[in-house]
């Protein structure tokens, strides 16, 4: 490992890559990390699902047949937003215990922490079990990179356990909801606004559907950690001018599912509920993830995290989704924990920051988690 390399300097290096998605352009960042890991003893492979849209899979092989532990994170970030930043979003400016920049919390700080832990594992004696790092592109727009890897016959292999470095303030999370984002399109017949009886108003159909969706009932028992599934109408669009009967209207529906649900069945149920006048398009379709909190590995992670958190972790779930929706089943459904240094409340915000101490803690925790799994 380079003497000058530490988790803070690596975080700043990752922030300097403009990976705002869209368009993404993750290739240069992925290649930088790939070179670093290859020089450190990992075998690396790159998988592109579009021009410059590059995933990295890095493997450190073990000496026995135990499945590897997988750490995963994404390197794309969301756009900067309309509000002006007081800090340069690509420079990693530091004030006290805070490092600022787009992706500090979500989630280049977490990626830096897991890469540094991986490089340290590679410096130790040969591990019994291996370690895999899956660094994805396109997570922010529906896990595009993860889906591409999952569909590739030999990209991922299997894993015995997985840590997702999304922002949790270093508290281990054992479950998250899935997401089903749908556009429901109603068609009508255009006419002059002064003769509405000659047309068929698509906005009226959409309005009736929105009211109807307020009463949609999943008729499902709540999950112990995630609660009940939810539905929200987030957008509505229709018409081209005020003095015409609109011949099209579209509503955007955000459904957050729990692991007991099958998204395909939810989609079919919603299609029946809205009726034949609506065409439905799926924009995002990812399942929920949940690991038994009493799993031995999970309890081992809780034990490792206790001194960092100054208290014993308790099993918790979150409402957002991660690449685990795709990668956990693709890797053979290993026990999965979401654990990262970022602040969830800072994700996607102007002047996003992460606590430097949390990034350093995450790297130390990842190292302990990996050492225990790898038999070091």
N, C-alpha and C positions, 0 to 999 in steps of 0.2 A: 504494500500500500504506500502511496506517495506520502512522505513525511508532512507535507503541507495540507494534505486532504483531511478534512474533518466534516462532521455532519452539517455544520453551519456553512462552511465554504461550499459544500456540495449543493445545499439548498439554494444558495445564491447563484451558483452556476446554472441550476435548472430553471430558476426564475428568469434568467437572461434569454432563454429560448422563448420566442413568441409562438405559443401553441394555442392561441385563442381559436376556439371552435364554434362556428365555422370561421375559416376553412380547416383549421387543425394544424397542418404542416408539422406533424410530430417527428418526421424522419430524423432531422438533425439532432434532436434531443435524445431519441431512441439510440441513434448511432453513438452518441457521446457516452451514454450509459453502457451500451454494449461493449465499447472499447475498454472502459474502466473495469467492467466485470470480467472480460476476457483476459485482460492483463493480470487480474487477480486470481485466475484459475478456473473460471466458469466457462462452460461451452455455451455459445450464443447462437441464436437463430432469429432472423427477422421475417415478419410476415406482413405484407402490405395488402390492404383491401381497397386502396385507391392511391392516386398520385400523392406521394408524400405522407400517406396515412399509415404509419409504421408501428406495428406491435413488436415487442422484444420478449423472447423467452430465453432465460439464462438458467443453466443447470450446473449444479455441483454434485457429482455422483458420490454415492456412499459405497461402503464395502460389503454390505449385505443386501438382502432382498426386501428390507423394510421400505414401504412407500415413502417418498420424500415429503417434507413439509413445504407448503407453498405460501409465499408472500406475494400479494398482488396490489397494484395501484395503477392509476391512470395519469398520464402526463398532459392531456389536453385540459384547457381551462375555458371558462365561459367568457363572453365579451366583456369589455371594461364597463359598459353601461353609459348612460347619458350624463350622469353627474361627474363633474371634474374631480380628479384625484389630487390630493395634496402631496402624495408621494409618487415617485416614479414606479409604475407597476412592474417594471422589468429589472430594477436594479437591486432589490433586496435591501432597502434602506433600514438601518437599525436605530431604534430608540429604546434604551434600557433593555428590557427583556423581550422586546417585540421586534420581529422582522416583518416588514411590509412588502406587499407585492401580490399580483394576481396569481393565485395558486398556492400561496403560502400555507393556508389551512386546507384548501381543497385542490390538490393534495400533494404538492411537490415536497413539502416538508416531510410527509409520511413516506414518499418514495425515497427521498434522501436517507431517511432513517433505516429503511429496510435494506437499501443497497450497502450502506456502511456496515450493517450487521452481517450481511452476506459476505462482504470482503473480509471481515474479522473471522468468520467461521472458516473461510478458505485458508486463512493463515494458521489455523490450529491443526492438530493432527488429523489424519484422514477420518472423516465422520462415518459412523456405521450406517446411518440413514442419510440420504441426500437432501438437498435444498433446491427448490425451484423458485425463481422470480419471474412473475408474469407482469410485464409492464405494458399497459394497453393504451391504444389511441381511441378516440371517439366515444368515450364513456358518457360525456355530457349530453350527447344527442341520442341516447338510447342504447348504450353498450354495443355500438357497431363493431368495435375492434374485438371485444370478447366474443360476440356472435361469430365473427370471421374465424377466430381461433377454434371455437367449439366445432365449427363445421369442417375444419381441416383435419384430415384423417390422423396425422401424426404430430400435430403441433403441441399438444398438451400432455398426453399421457394421463396417469392417475396420481392422486396425492392422498396422503394419510390424514392430513389436517391442513387447514388454510386460515391465514390471517389477512384480512382486508384492511388496508391502512387509511380508510376514510376518516374524516374528523370526528373524534369522540372524546376529546380531551384526555385521551389515554385510558378511558373507562371501557372495559370489554363489553361488547354487545353481542348477544347470542341469536337475535332474530330481527328480521326487517320485513316490511310489507313488500308486496309486488305492485306493479303498476300496469294498468291497461288504459291507454289514452286513445280516445276514439273521436273522429269527426263524423257527425251525423248530418247528412245532407237531405234537405227537403226540396222537392221540385214543385214549381207552380206554373202559372201561365201569365205572361206579361200583358198589361193593358194600360191605357191612359188612366192617370190618377183620378180624373174626373168621372171615369166610368168603371169603378172597381168591380161592378157586377159582371163585366165582360172578362175579367181575369180570375186567377186563382192565386191567392196571396200566400207565398211560401213563408213569409215572416210570421203570419198568424199560426201556421202549422208548427213552426219552430217554437213560438211562444207557448203554445199548448203543450208541446213536448217538454219544455223546461219546467212548467208547472207540474206536469206529470212525474218528472224525474225527482221532484222534491219528495214524493211519496214512495219512491222505489225502495223495496224491502228485500234484502239479500236472504232473509230467513235462515240465518246461520248463527250458530253459537259463537260468541266471541272467543278469540285466542287468549290464552292465559297471560301473555306478555304484550300482545299487539292490539288487543281489543277487537272491535268489529271492523269489517270492511267499510269503506266510505265512498261516496260519489259526490262529485262537484262539477257544476257547469262553469267552465272558466272563460269561455269565449262565445260570442254570437256575432255572426256576420250575415248581412243580407241586403239586397237592393242595390241599385246603382244611382238613383236619383229620387227626390222626394215626391215628384209628381208622376210616378209610375207604380203600377202594381208589381211587386218583386216576384221574379220567377225562380229565385233560388235563395235559400238561407242555410247557413251551416252553424251548428253548435259544437263546441269542443268540450268533451266529457272526460274528466279525470277520475278514474276508479282506482282505489288502493285496496289491493286484495290481501288476504291472509293465506298462510301456507295450505290450509285445508281446501282452498278453492282451486278449481281448474279454470284458467283464464279463457279457454275456448268455450267452456260451458257458460261462463259469465257473459261473453260476447253474444252467444246464441240466445241467452235469456233476454239480454237487452234488446236484441234485434226483434224478438217476438213482442216485447213490451212496448216498443215504439211503433211497431206496425209496418205495414208494407210501403207506406209513403216515404220512408227514410232509407237511404243507402248509407251503410256504415263502413268506414275505413279505419283500420288499426294503424296508429302512428307509433306507439310504443307498446310492447307486449312482453313483460318480464314477470316471473313468478316470485312469490315470497320465499324466504329462507328462514329456517329455524333449526337450532341444534339443542338437544336435551341439555339443560344446565347441569345435570348430574353426570354427564359424560366425564370420564376420568381425565381426558386431556383438557377439557374446559376447566375443571376444578384445579388442574395443575397450573393453567394460565392465571386463574383467579389468585392462586397462592403466590405466583411470581409477581403479580401486580399489586398485591397488598402493601408491601413496603413503599412502592412508588406513590400509591394513592392515599397512604396513611389510614386505610381501612379496608376491610374485606369487601371485594366487589359483590354485588348482588345481581342476579339475572335480570337483564333489561332488554327491551326491544325498541326499535325506532320505526318511524312511519315512512322514511325515504327508502329508496332502493339503491343497490350497488351492483357492481359487476358480478358479485356472488350469485345473483339471480341466474346468470348464465354459466359462470365458471364452476360453481359448486356441483350442479348435476353433470357437467362435462368432465369433471375430475373424479367422478365416481361417488359423489355425495359424501365427501369427508366432513367431519365436524368443522364448523366454520365460525370464526369470531371476527367481528368488525372492531378494530382497535387502532386508533391513529392519533397523532399529536394535535391535529387541527382543532379549532373551535367551530362547532357546527353553526353557531350563530354568525360567524364571519364568512361562511361560504357564500359566494356570489355577491358580496357587498363591495361597495366603494371603499378604498383604503383597507382592503383585506389584510389581516395580519395573523401571525401565529406566534405563540410564546416560544422563544428560543429554548428555554428550559424544558418545555414539553417535547420539543423535537429531540433534544439530547436524551431525555428520559425514554422516549419511544425507541430510540436506537439501542439503548442499554437493555430495555425490556425485550425487544425483538431478539437481541443476541442471547439473552437468557432462555427465551422460549425456544429458539433454534437449537441452542446447545443441549437442552434437555431432550428435545426430540431426536437430535442426531447422535445422542450418546456421547457427548463430549464433556 
